[in-house]
Amino acid sequence: VSDIDPDNRTKVYFEFFFDFYTGGEGGVYQEYIEMAGGRNVFSDIPEPGGCGLVEVSSEEIIERKPEVILHHVGMAYAGKTGYGIDDVTALREKREKIMERPGFSAIEAVRSGRVYTLDSSVVLGPIYPVGVSYYAKWFYPELFEDLDPNAIHQEYLTKFLRIDYDLSKHGVFVYHPEQHPDGR
């Protein structure tokens, strides 16, 4: 992604935990988006303390024209996503609500269906390369056609944590109706 012209990087709007709460300049979430070759549409706003969140409006989001929207669910979804869960309902419903927001039909990300919901646990902490690999694949599917974030996640669990957990059978971490209908 280092070869991608900064002006041509995929424009990304992301929400963390709550609707309309995003991160800006200097935040760790912006850093992850940049690692994957994206450009945070709110990179120009200061983020309190480097990992705080800033509330933005629908109008501001629409004006900034994101090409991809990410919503990271947090503790409010405990027991509805993550390990030991096999039902994508919570992530599917969250995605549908985002796509139905008033005025969002004017956003390229919504028109093209590039709206993704994910469990924040695949981004926060030492597992962050898993989340960044999902981002890269979503931002540039043609560049990362052979990248398999689920395989990276499985390797992280098996090789590094030494946990016997089969992600091909269990867990709900990401959702998109065509790319990740099963949550993986």
Secondary structure, 3 states (H helix, E strand, C coil): CCCCCHHHCEEEEEEECCCCEECCECCHHHHHHHHCCEEECCCCCECHHHCCCEECCHHHHHHHCCCEEEEEECHHHECCEECCCCCCHHHHHHHHHHHCCCCHHHCHHHHCCCEEEEEHHHCCCCCHHHHHHHHHHHHCCCCCCCCCHHHHHHHHHHHHCCCCCCCCCCCECEEECCCECCCC
